[in-house]
Amino acid sequence: MRVMIDMDDILTNFNLAFLEIAHDLFEEVPVNVEVKLWDFWKSVPNLTLEKEEKVWEVIRNTHNFYEILPAYASDEDLKRLARLLRQGEHEIYFITSRFPTRGRSVQAQSQRWLLEKIGEPGSVIVSSRKGEICQALGIEYAVDDAPHHIENLLDHGIATYIMDWPYNRHIDHRLRVKNLGEFLDSIMI
């Protein structure tokens, strides 16, 4: 079986990292808030578009930012993923559309995060054209959280599971999961 797993807000907790930086820069911006819209400034109290841009600037200028992201997936789910990677029965690709930061390449940072948190190397592809790439790779199942990537995957006929977040609930699609373990259970690996 060939599977695609997005990284941010499925494996890593990018939203939390973003909110922590925003709070460090602007004390009035809360950390514990539910991100309901894809644009942070539209759903995070006291965060304006100008403040959000400053957060993105800090992220772009942080050396190896993606290596230091906290895990979103549980330890149990990450251990299960490690076993699957070790067994090698399935081809698992991690496709992410992360933008560059200072330090190592996005691909290298993402691979180092996988090695550090999962203990196994992973096949990382950096692209915003997830549907096309999954189609070319013969991906059978995918999981993503970003509305535009979900639509692109579905448009390319990829059996896509949506990591359920408030910012993607407007997409009328029955395949939803709350965590990595639910996704792996759903595709029975």
N, C-alpha and C positions, 0 to 999 in steps of 0.2 A: 504494500500500500504506500502511496506517496501522499504526504501531508505537508501543509504549509501552516506555520504558526507565526503570527505577528509577535513582536516583542513588547512594545510599550503598552502598558495597561492590560496586559495578558500575563507576561512573564515579569516585567518590571513595573514599578509604580511611578511612572513618569508624572502623572497628575499630582501626586504628593510632593515629588521633588520640585515641580514647578511652583506649587503653592508655598512651599517652604522658602524658596528663593524670593518669591513675591513678598512674603511676610518679613523676611530679613531686610529687604529693601524698603518696604512700606509697612510699618508696624500695624497700621489699621486694616491691612488685608488679612483675613482669617485663613488659617491653615485647614481647619476641620470644616470644610464646606463641600457639599455635593456639586460637582460640575455638571450642570444640566444642559449646557449648550456647548457646541464644539469650540466657539470662541470664548476663551476664559473670561474676558472683560465683560461679556454679556451676561454672565451668571455668577461671578464672584463679587461679593460686596466690596466696595471701596477700590475696585480695580478698574482703572480706565484703560482705554486703548493705548494711551501714551505710556502708562505704567507697564502694561503688558509688553510693549515693545522693549522697555528697559530690561524686563526679565529675560526676554529672548536674547538680548544683547549679552547679558551675563552668561547665559547658557552657551552661546556661541564662543565666548571667550574663556570658558572653563576648560582647562586641560583634561582631556579624556573623560568628559562629563558622563558618557554612557556607561563607563566602567563602574561608576560609583552609585548608580541608581539602586534604590532598595528593591527587593523582590516584592512583587504583587502576588505571584503564585505562592501557595503554601509550601512549606518544607516537604511535606508528604508528596505533593504533586510534582515538585522539582526532582525528588528522588525517583519517582515513577518515570519521569521523562528521562532521567539519567539511565535507568535500566533499559528503556526502549532504545536509546541511542547506543548503549553498549551491546545489546543483543543484535542490532543491525538488521532485523527482519523487515523493517519499514524504512523508507527514505523520508527523513524529516528535514524540511527546509525552513529556515527562519528568514522571512522576507520582511524587511523594514524600510520605511521611507525617511529615516532620520536624516537630518541635515548635518553638515560638517561642523565640528567644534575644533578648538585648538588641540594639538597633540596628535595621537594616532588617527588613522583613517576611521570612518564610521564602522566599516567592516571589521577592522582589527579590534576596536573597542567592544563591539558587539560579541565577537568571538571570545575575547578575554572575559567578558561578563559571564558568558555561558560556561566557560572553563572554571571560573571562580565559584559561581553559584550552583552549577550542576555537576561540575567535576568531569565533564565530557566535552570534547570539541563539537561544534555544530557547523552545518553548512549555512552561512549567512550570505544573503543577497541583499544589496541596498538598491532599491528602486521604488518609484511611485507607480510603476506600471505593473501592479501585482497580478491583475487579471491576465494580461498577455503572457507574463512569465509563467504563471501557474498553468496556463493552457499549454505552453511550449514544453513544460516539464512533465505534463501529464498528471498534475496534482488531482487527487480524488476528493480530498476534503481540506478545507481551510477554516481558520478562525481569525477574526479581526474585530476591531472595535470602531475604527474610523468610518463614518458614514460614506465618504467618497470612495474609500477602498472597498467597502462592502458592496456598493453599487457596481464598481468596476469588476469585482470578482463575479458577482451574479450575472452581469452583462456578458461575461465570457464563459458562462455555463459551469462555473465551479461550485460544487456543493459547499456552501459557505455557512458556517455557524457564526452567530453574532455574540460577542462577549457583551453581555447586557449591561449597558451604561445608560443613564438618562439621556445623554446626548445622541443616542442612536435609536431611541424607542419610536421615533416617527417612521422608521422603516418597517413596513408590514412584511414580516418574514417569520415563519414559525420556528426556525432552527436557532434557538437562543440558549446560551449557557451562562452560568454565573461564575465559573472558574475553569482552570485548565483541566482539572480532574473530570468535571462534567463533560468537557469536550472529548477527552480521551475515552471516557465511558461510552459516549454517544457513537463514536466511530469504532468502538470495540477493539481498542488496542491497549 
